[in-house]
């Protein structure tokens, strides 16, 4: 599995829902060139564990591109 990841060159775009406490309450894939459901699922799980700084703001939705380049 790790060997196949080293040679990936593609892009995924995700939409994050960030709560005022900095936690990610949702993450969905907007588009993906990965064509690898297991990797996409693992990325979503990892992104949901992110913690941003707490802010006195409403819930924030952001779209973020992630580019994968070969190592």
Secondary structure as UniProt FT lines:
FT   HELIX           2..6
FT   STRAND          10..18
FT   TURN            20..21
FT   STRAND          23..32
FT   HELIX           37..48
FT   STRAND          60..68
//
